[in-house]
Amino acid sequence: QLQLVESGGGLVQPGGSLRLSCAASGFTLDYYAIGWFRQAPGKEREGVSCISSSGGSTNYADSVKGRFTISRDNAKNTVYLQMNSLKPEDTAVYYCAAGGIQAMCHEYEYDYWGQGTQVTVSS
């Protein structure tokens, strides 16, 4: 089965940090661009950060630039999202997704999706 599984979410205070992981099974992430997306209550799903298949190119939403870092370890078939200086507005369900090798950071380009992990930023 082709699966992406997110982990690392939880409850954190404003200003805190979390590291999300996205582990793949059933396929090799080397061939895919990976995106992190999130959906907050009452809002549409939005792109957070994307990384090319080689890891040589990354993109970030303006709202998270300077605070979040995406990385990948293809040897471990895992992608990470390091989230620092978290704000209450970062509260959302975070999803990782795999897209084609030439995918950018558009939701419609992504074919495989994880189940999501909840991130709650609250004091």
Steps between C-alpha positions, in 0.01 A plus 500: 500500500617852421490701820623823652479526878548826688610515861633751750197719546367601837430787735765768536513848653544809285867545419565129529620250243388176344655270245264317268601185316353346187596139444427319175433133446428308183694741281825691492488872572808564287278539195253746650471859598357524851268766632373590844149641509277603786135564566383710791144495633273697271769553238600341173803278477814694415852423396762543771824379347618280214829336412622360170582134453872572526461735794668775303202732485259605774203732526326653799179685555563860600333434833764245604820633340779524752318275746449167322758284325427209269755227442518147373705191563444276202709224656241483778208560263392783727428873471502741791349834586676683781267762643642769727352812658155353471199728511136428582416557134717200413239277662379257234505145378824456308520266202792381296456408137706358216490640148672440170865573454421833335228603744516848644299597808146483367259268677364356176845370409511259793376143467569325830388641832553409862227491761613821669631587844351759732708798609350721769677816616344633817597633840 
